[in-house]
Amino acid sequence: RLSRRGRTIIFSIHQPRYSIFKLFDSLTLLALGKVLYHGPAKQALEYFSSIGYECEPFNNPADFFLDIINGDSTAVAASKEDHRPVDTGKVAEDNMDSSVVDVLHEKYLNSSLCQSTKEALRKVELGQGSKQRVSKQGHEITYANGFLTQLYWVSKRSLKNLIRNPQASFAQIAVTIILALVLGAIFFGVKLDRSGIQNRVGSLFFVTTNQCFSSVSAIELFIRDKKLFV
């Protein structure tokens, strides 16, 4: 329902089964900071088949891709057998394990999928370069929305959080009322003389100090939202 309203939904799926994997539109495979595949999910099996990695029958494509990246699949084992010299033994196997990611990355860089992606990115960069003004500092941070828009939505979100979790607000109101009664009882009936002026200064000091310390509780909101943002 949220996605149909135009919201972007981000979530993680650990080892998705085939019924979930077949719903993917685009697939990106990463290993050691390198792109091994990026393109339509439906073409991934065909791509790996073209570079010599056949998916076994009844195997989950998501597990198959992870096995290839980790060097654990039977396709990788068969590739090792085909390319391993007869007299090198286990040393060749270890070298093959360490270079699986590099080999897959090189093959992707030479594929038509990578070239089409680079061409699309190049068009986007050219389009943005003609519209954006070059900054003097070179690292100026820009935002899609202005400060007032950001302030409006952040304030609206915080207000909803307060309404949905009123316990903290009730506690603050109760503490404020109790301190007000205590302070009012202490400074009740202050006279209009020299000592009364000093008592009023003391009461103002206590009220100001109380407001400063009570506002510190708002820091917890920033800490919680910062973790969520990161």
URHU-V262359 format. One record per helix or strand of 2 or more residues. SS is the DSSP state (2 for helix, 1 for strand). FROM is the first residue (numbers start at 0). TO is the last residue. Records with the same first field share a line. If there is no record, write none. Layout:
SS->FROM-TO, FROM-TO
This chain:
2->2-4, 17-20, 40-49, 60-69, 73-82, 89-108, 111-130, 146-163, 165-185, 193-228
1->25-30, 33-39
